[in-house]
Amino acid sequence: MSTEKTKSESIIAGKAYAFALQIVKAYKVLVNEKKEYVLSKQLLKSGTSIGANINEAISGQSKRDFVHKLNIALKEARETNYWLNLLKDGEYINLVEFENLSNKCNELVKCYLVL
């Protein structure tokens, strides 16, 4: 793998990790303050899975494995946006919180598209 690709992979891995931390914090607020357990658990699973799959892709055993894991990360990002929309429309998170998390999630998708 080229140095250029390795740098972009570590950038996206770092962004995915930071996003996962925001998702964990949002989950805590949803559970502790809003008493919302089902949608927040789904958000936690998909939102943290993005980074886990990106990290698996980086250490993939082949180019095919790399692409497969990144595709899973992309699917998890789309699922995360789905849960964020439900939480917003269900009035568990406000528009500002939604836009912050959704924009960060969409940024991960855009990073994936340039890899």
N, C-alpha and C positions, 0 to 999 in steps of 0.2 A: 504494500500500500504506500502511496506517495505521502510525503510530509504534509502537503497541502490538504489532502483528504483527512489525515489524522487530526490536523488542527481544527477543521470544520466539524469533525466528529466530536472532539472534546468540547467545542463551543456548544453544540446542540446538547451534549450530555450534561453540561453545566446548567444550561437553561432548563432542561427537563428536571434536573434535581431541584433547582430553585422553585420551579412550578409545583413540584410535588410537595415541597415544604408549605407553599401557600395553600395547597389543597388540604394538607393535614390541619393547618390552622383553621381553615373554613369549616372542616369537619367538626373540630372541637366546638366551634361557636354554634354550629347547627344542632349538635347533640346537647350541649350544656345549656345554651340560652333559648334555642327555638324548640327544643324537644322533638326534633325531626330525626328519625333513625333510619328509615328505609332508603330514601333518595340520597341522603348524605353518605350512607355506606357504599352505595353504588358509585357515587362521585369519588369517594376515597379509593375504591378499588381501581377504577379506570384511570383516574388522574395520576396515581402513583405508578401504575403499570406502564405508562408511556416511557418514563425514564428507565425503568427496569429493562424493557425491551430494547431501548436504544443501547444500553450498556451491553446487553447480550449480543446485539448486532455487531458492536465494535469488536468484540472478541469472537465473532463468528468463525466457524471452521472452514467456510468457503464463501465465495461471492454469493452463491445461491442462498446459503444460510443467512448471510448478512442482509440480503434483500428481503428475505422472508421475515426476519425479525423486525426490520424497519417497517414493513407493511403491517405487521401486528401493532406496532407503536402508532402508526397512522390511524388504524381502526380504533384504537383506544382513545386517541385524541378526539376523533369524531364522536365516540360514545360519551366522552367527558363533556363535550359541548351539548349533547342531548340532555344530560342530567342537569347541567347549568341552566339550560332553557327551562326545564321543568321546575327547578328551584326558583327561578325568577318569576315565571308565570304563576307558580303556586304561592308567591309572595313570601318565600322564606329568605330570599336575598333581594336586596334592592338593585336598581339599575346600575349604580356605580360599581357595586361589588361584582355584578354579573359582567359588566363590560371589562373590568380589570382582569378577571380570570379568563373570560372568553378570548380577549385580545392576546393574552399570554399563550393560551392554548393554540390559537390560530397562528401565532408566531412560530410555534414548534412545527406546525404543519408546513409552513412556508420554508423553514430550515430544511425539513425533510425533502421537500421538492427540489432543492438546489443540490442535494448530495449526489 
